[in-house]
Amino acid sequence: MVQDNPRDWHNLLSETLWAFRTSKRTATGTTPFALTFGHDAMLPVEVKLKSLRFAAQNDMSAKDYTQAMIQELEELDQERIDAYNHLEAQKKVVARAYNKRVKSKSFAEEELVWKAVLPVGTKDRRFGKWSPRWEGPFLIDQFLGKGAYQLRDRDGELHAMPINGQFLKKYYPTTWEMKERGLADE
């Protein structure tokens, strides 16, 4: 709306905010106006056309109207709790969908791993596109929790900073290395 009328944005702002406050959110299942005041806003169209809701409201006496508003405010806490539960359920659905595609990695202490060359995408000028993407192998010195690991060189020197497990992958020795150590059949 603003792009079509760049000089008239200040006149359109109130309409846009009204539309935002009176439209239902999928996360809560209700409108922000209803969560604040306990009932949906009366749209200007409903007033002009004298909708059923508007007519019912006008037929009430002042005492009945006040009593109805108090009743809505008492029910507001339950509506807010329901909206919060709806929001939590939506978050669980999103988390479940996300976690389907997540592959968890876990490494044991003293296990050999490759470490991604960080920052990812860094290239050595000497090699160009053939730059190595992984370096190592390194030993897992300690699991720090929440997917973080402390690495150690084969010489026993600890790395200064821990690294996230997503930047690690298991090291599988080649047959040449296994033969050299006397672990493979010749």
N, C-alpha and C positions, 0 to 999 in steps of 0.2 A: 504494500500500500504506500509506503514511504517512497519507494523508487518511482512509482507512477506520479506522485505528487510531492516532489522534494521540498517545495516552498510552503506546502500546506500541512507539514507533518504535525505541527502543534495542534491543529484542529482535529487530526485523526487520532492523537494520542489517547484521549479520554475514551474513545470508542474501542480502541485496541485493548486498553486496560480493563474496560468493562467486559469485553469478550473473554479475556484471559481469566478474570475472576469468576465468571459465571459458567465456564465450560468444565466438564468433568475431567479429572485426571485419571489415567489408567492405573497409576500406582496406588492411589488411595480409594478409587472408586466413587469419589464425590467431588464437589467443587470446593475451592478454598473459601468462598463466601459462606457455604453451608457449614464448614468446619468452624468458622469464626462466629457466625450469628445463629446457628441452629436450624436454619431453613434456607431454601434456595431463594435467590434474588427474584424479585418481580421484574420481568422484562418490560421495557416501555411498550412493546407491541401488545403485551397482555393487558396493560392499562387502557390503551386506546381501543382495543377490540372487546374489552370487558369480558375477559375469559372467565371460566367457571371458578377458578381459584380467586380471582379478583372479586367476583360477585359474592362468593361465599364469605369473603373477608368483610365486605361492605355491609352484609346483612347482620353481622355480629354486633352485639352491644359492646360498649367500652369495657365493661367488666369481663365479659366472655373473651374478648380479644386479649385483654391483659392476662387472663388465666391461661389461654392457649399459648401465649408467648412464654410464660413461666414454665409451662409443661415442656415446651420445646427446649428451653435452656436446661431443664433437668435431664432431658434425654440426650443432650449434647455430649456429655461425657462418654456415654455408651457409644455414640456415633464416632467420636474421636478414637476410642479404643478399637472399634471395628475397622476404622480406616488404617490405624496403625497395624493391626493384624493382617489386613489386606496387603499393606506395604511389605511386611515381613514375608508373607507368602510369595509375593512377586520376586523378592530378592532371592528366596530359596530356589525358585524356578530358574532364575538367571544363573545362579551359582551351579545348579545341577547341570544345566546346558553347557556352561563353560567347562566344568570339571570333567565332562565326558571326553573332551579333546585333550585334556592335560595328561601328559605322560610323566609320572613322577620318577625321579632319579634318586637313588640312594647309594651311597658308597660307604664301605667299611674302612676303619682305620688301617693304615699300612697297605692300602690298595693302590695300585698304579693307575693313574689317570692322565689323559691329555687335557690341556687347558687351552681354551680358545684364545687366539691372538686378540688382545683388547687394545684399543677400541675395535669393535667388529668392523670389518671392511678395510682395515689398515693394510696398505700394500708396501712391500719393500721395493724400492726403485730398481734394485739389481735384478729382481725376478719378474717385475710387472704383474701380469695377471696370474702368473704361476707362483705367486707369493704363498708361503705356507699359511694355513688358516688355524692350525693347531700347533702347540709347542709342548715340549715335555719329553719324556714322561715325568710326572711328579708323584710323590707319595702323599696320601691323605694323612696328615698328622693328627687332626682332631676335628670332630664334628661339633660345631658351635650351636646348632639348633636352627630351626626355620630355614633349612636348606643351605646354610653357610658352612664352609669348610676352611680349615687352615691347612695350607699346603707346605710341603718340605721338598727341597731338591734331593736328588739322589746322594748328594754330598752331605746331607744333613742340615743344610742351611734353611731356616724358616723364612717364608715370605712375609713381608711387612704387613700386608693387608689380607684379610680373609676374602674368599670368593664365593659367589653364589653357585649352587650346584648346576644351574642351567648352562653355565659356561664350561662344564666339565663333561668328559665322556670316558668310558672305560678304556683302558689300554690293554690291547691284546698283542702279545709279542709275536713277531713274524717267525716263520719256520727257521730262518737263518739265525735269529737270536736264540731260539730254543736249541738248535744244534750246537751253537757256540757254548751254551751253558750245559750241554749234555742232557737236555730234557726231551729231545725229539729222537725218533728212530732215524737211522741214517740209511 
